[in-house]
């Protein structure tokens, strides 16, 4: 079973994931991305989908034209876990 992050681990999130923020009303992190156009946004989502599938950890996300919003939480853990941090870092590595 995947465990939720401890308070100490949560304290390090701002430094580890500078572009991510805590989601309102949820134990989750969220980040918004903006691209030149729909094609670029869709291509990014395709790359994220491959990362997520490999990690067997899938985001909640939305896409409107050139914007993508990604929310990460671990449902099995009831909130944020190391899996979310790892996927967020992998997403940051391929992001715009």
N, C-alpha and C positions, 0 to 999 in steps of 0.2 A: 504494500500500500504506500502511496506517495503521501508524504507529510507536508502540512502547511509550513510556511516560513515562520521562523521565530522572530521575535521583536528585533533582535540584533541583526538578523539577516534582512529584515525590512528596512532597517536603518541605513543599510548600505545601498539600497535601490537607487536613491537619487544620484549617487556617484556612478554606479554601474550602468544605469539606464536613464541618462540625462534627458532624453526626449520623450520618455514615457511618463504618464501621470496616473495617480490612483483614480479609478473610475468612481463616479458618484454613486453612492448607495450599494456598492458591491466590493467584495474583496477580490479586486481585479486591477490590472493595469491596462491602459489604453494609449494609443498613439494614432495621430492623424497624419496622413501623407498626401502630398499634392504633386501631380505630375503635369507634363506638358499637354497631354491629351488622354483620351480614353484608351488608346492603344498602349501607351506607356504604363498606364495604371493596370490594365489587364495583364500585361507582360509581367509586372511586378507581382501581381496576385498569383500568377502561374508559378513563379519561382518560389513564393512563400508556400504555396500548396505542396510543392515537392519537398521542401524542408519539413513541413508539418507531417506529411505522410511518412517520411523517413523516421521522424521522431515519435510517430504515433501519438501526436498531441496537436489537436486541431483548434484553430482560433475561431472566435466569433468575429465576423467582419461584415462590412458593407462597402459598396462601391456606388458612387454617383459620378458619372462622367470621368473627371480627372482626379477625383478624390477617393481615398481608401482609408477607412478607419478600422483598426484592429484592436480587439479586446482579448486579453489572455487571462484565464483563470483555470484552475484544475478542479473540475467538478467532483472527481473522486475524493479529493482532499478537502473539499468545502471551501476553497479559496486559493490564494497564491501559493505556489510551490516552486521548487528549483526548476521544474520543467518549464514553467512560464518564463523564468529568468533566462534559461538557456535558449528558448525559442525566440524571445525578444532580442537577445544578443545576436542570434543568427539572422534575424530579420534586419537588424541594424546594419549588419555586415553587407547585405545586398541592397539596402535601401538607397533612395536617391541622394 
